[in-house]
Amino acid sequence: MKKLKQRISIQNRKRKFNLAISHIKENDHIIDVGVDPSFSTSTNYFEKWYTLPNKLTCLGVSDDFTRFRKEFSNYELIEFDGVNFPEFERKFDFAFSNAVIEHVGDYEKQVNWLKNINKITKKLFITTPNRWLPFETHSMTFFFHWFPDKIRNYIYCKIGKGFYADNYIWLLGEKDLRKMLMEAGFQILDFQRNKFLFFTIDFVAICQASE
């Protein structure tokens, strides 16, 4: 199952990366919102595959970014607390954020997080896993993420996956994501559903920020 997940994940990431790159213009100033201090085959793929001459700024929640700084020394890294976004002299032209919003907190926190991104960019490319996919890719379990929080957390703890209980993840359906983006002041220019067989794995929204 792990190997299948990894193969599907890499193909899906390449598809999203190529789509994001196709929306970047020659002189765009770019920011990746939510880079990961850890390293695996699935983390920071935007930085790993990025070859454009455009300046790339990386925004990450304060942690041990020693290896990140070493591996990606040609990119600017800015650390913050995950809530209070830094101020910039000008808006970025393009913001990329892959599978981050589901980790920032509940509905209200997610909307506030999007509002903060709206303040720093002109366009947003955002992705998040589909809550209604039967297989939950973080915990590698079926269906438990659909249960009420208390029952889900109890089961995770009982099967040795307590790390995924409590406040680890807030998955979104399509309606949730669309509603949040509009509440945060974004205009959705394009909305895509990445699929495997008959199932939607995740969503991609390409949005215009408010002026």
N, C-alpha and C positions, 0 to 999 in steps of 0.2 A: 504493500500500500504506500509506503514512504517513497519508494522509487517512482511509482506512478504519479504521486502527488508532485514530486520534484520535477518530473518531465513536463507535466501539464503546467506547472507554475512557471517554469523557464520560458515555455512557448508563449504563455499569456503575458509575461513581463516583456518579452521582445515585441509582442504586438502593441502593447501599451507604449513602450519606449518609442517605437517607430512612429506611432500616431502623434505622440507629444512632439517629437522632433519636426514632424511635418507642419506643425503650427507655429514654429519659431521662425521669426524673421531675422534678416541679416544683422541688424543693429540692436536686437532685443537684449535687455539686461534681465537675467534669469535668476530666480531663487527657488531652491528645493526646500519646501517646508516640512521638516520632520525627518532629518537624516538620523541614522541609527549608529550608535557607537560600537555595536557588535558587528562581527564579520561572519557571513555565511554565504552560501550560493544565492540566497534570496534577498539579502539586504543591500541597500545602496546601489541598486543596479543602474540607476540613472547616472551616478558618478562613474561607475565602472565602464559604461559604454559610451559616455559622453566624449565627443571629439570635435564639437563645434568650436570656433574661435571666440564665440560670445562669452563674456564674463559670467561665471557661475558662482552664486553665493549660496551657502548651505546653512540652514537654520536648524539647530538641534537643542533638545532639552538637556540642560547641564548634566554631564556625566563624565566618565573617563574617555575622552576622545583622543587619547595619545596615538593609537594606531590609525585612526581616521586621519589625523593631521599628517601623519607620516605617509600614508598611502595616497592621500589626495592633497598634497602640499600646494598644488597649483590652483586650488579653489579656496575662496574665503569662507571660513567657518565662524559663525556667530552662535554663541550659546545663550540660552535664556531659560526662564523658569517654566515655560510651557503655557503660561497664562498671560503675562504682561509682555506683549510683543515689543521689540526694540523699535525706536523711531528711525526713519531713514530720510535723507534729504529729498529724495524723489521716489516716486512709485516705480516698482519693477514693471517691466513690460509683460512678463510671463512668470507665473508661479506654478510649480509642479508639486503635487502632494500625493504620494502613493500609500494607501492603506494606513493612514494616520488618524483620521477623524474618529474611527471606532475606538480609539484608545484615549481620547481626551476627556471623557466623562459622559454624563447623562445628556439628555436632549438640550437643556438650557446651556450647558457648557459647550456643547458642539456648535450651537448657533453663535454663541459669543466668540468662539474660536474662528468661525467663518467670517464673522464681522471684522475681526482683527486682520484676517488675510485680505479682506476687501479693502482695507485702508492702505495696504502696502503694494498692491498689484493692480494692473489694468486688466489682466486676463488670468483665469485659473483653470488648470488641468488637474482634476481630482479623481481619485479612484477609491473604492471601498468594497469589501466583500459583501455578497448578497446574504442577508439574514435568512432567507428562505431556501438556501441551498441545504439539503439534508445533511451533508457532511461539513462539520466545522473544522476548518484547516489549522487553526491554532492548537486546539486540544486533541485533534485527530480522533474525534468521536462523532457518532451519528445521533442526530435529533435532540440531544440533551440541551442544546442552546435554545431550543424552543420552549423549554419548560419554565415555569415561574422561577424567579431568582432563587428563592430559598431551597426549592427542590433541586434545581440545577446545581447549586453550590454544594448541597449535601452529597449528591451523587459524585461530583468531581472529587470531593475529599475522600469519599469511600473507595474510589477506584485509583487513588494515588495521583490525581490531577488537581490537587488543591490550589496550585499556582493559578489556575484559570478561574477560580471562584471569586466571589465578591466583586471588586471594582476593576477587573482586568479588561473587560471588553464590552462595548455597547454596539452591537451589530445593527445595520440599517437595511430596510427594504427600499425599493425604488421610490415609493411615495414619501417616505421619511426624508430621503436625501433631497428629492426635488423641493419639498416643502422647506427644509432647512436652508437650502441655497437661496430660495426666493426671500425668505425671512431675513437673511443676511444681506440682501441687496444685490444679489447676482442675477444676471439674465442668462438663462441656459441657452447656449448657441447650438450645442449638439449633445446628445445623450445616447450612450451605447451600452449594450449588454454583451459582455464576453461570455461565450458559452462553451460547454463541454458536453457533447451528446445533446440531450434535451434540457440540460440544466444551465441556468445562468450562474456563472461563477462569481462575477463581480460587475460593478458598474463603473463607467467612465463618464464624467460630465465635463464639458468644456464651456466655460462661462465668461461672460463679460462683467467686469466689476462696475459699480456705480461711480460716476464722476465725482 
